Amino acid sequence: MPDTPYLIAAVLVTAAVTWGLRALPFAVLAPLRASSTVQYLSTRMPAGIMVILVVYCLRDLPLTEPRVLAPSAALAVTVGLHLWRRNALLSILGGTAVHVLLASTVLRS
């Protein structure tokens, strides 16, 4: 079993590394907050990321099979709820509920 000073040193080194790794992003990003590029990306990226996620999720979906109904209906409900209420949580939960309901009951294979 290691000696007590060795264990204390190991805990202190681990704590310092953990603290440093958690503080580093804030220290690096602080000067970037005033950047016009970062401000532009902060307004445009959420929509871009959502488009990438939709394409990724639907890319292998066969359009000629009946199982396309659940994801299509869920996507329509998600978009509709978001356009109606502008609430991301409501939109995601509503679309997920429709997909799970259709995939597990109506369109069961």
SULHU-V9688 format. One record per pair of residues at least 12 apart in sequence whose C-alpha atoms are under 7 Angstrom apart, sorted by the first residue. I is the first residue (numbers start at 1). J is the second residue. D is the distance in whole Angstrom. If there is no record, write none. Layout:
# SULHU-V9688
i-><I:I>
j-><J:J>
d-><D:D>
This chain:
# SULHU-V9688
i-><67:70:70:70:71:74:74:74:74:75:77:77:78:78:78:78>
j-><107:99:102:103:99:95:96:98:99:95:94:95:91:92:94:95>
d-><7:5:5:6:6:4:7:5:5:6:7:5:5:6:6:5>
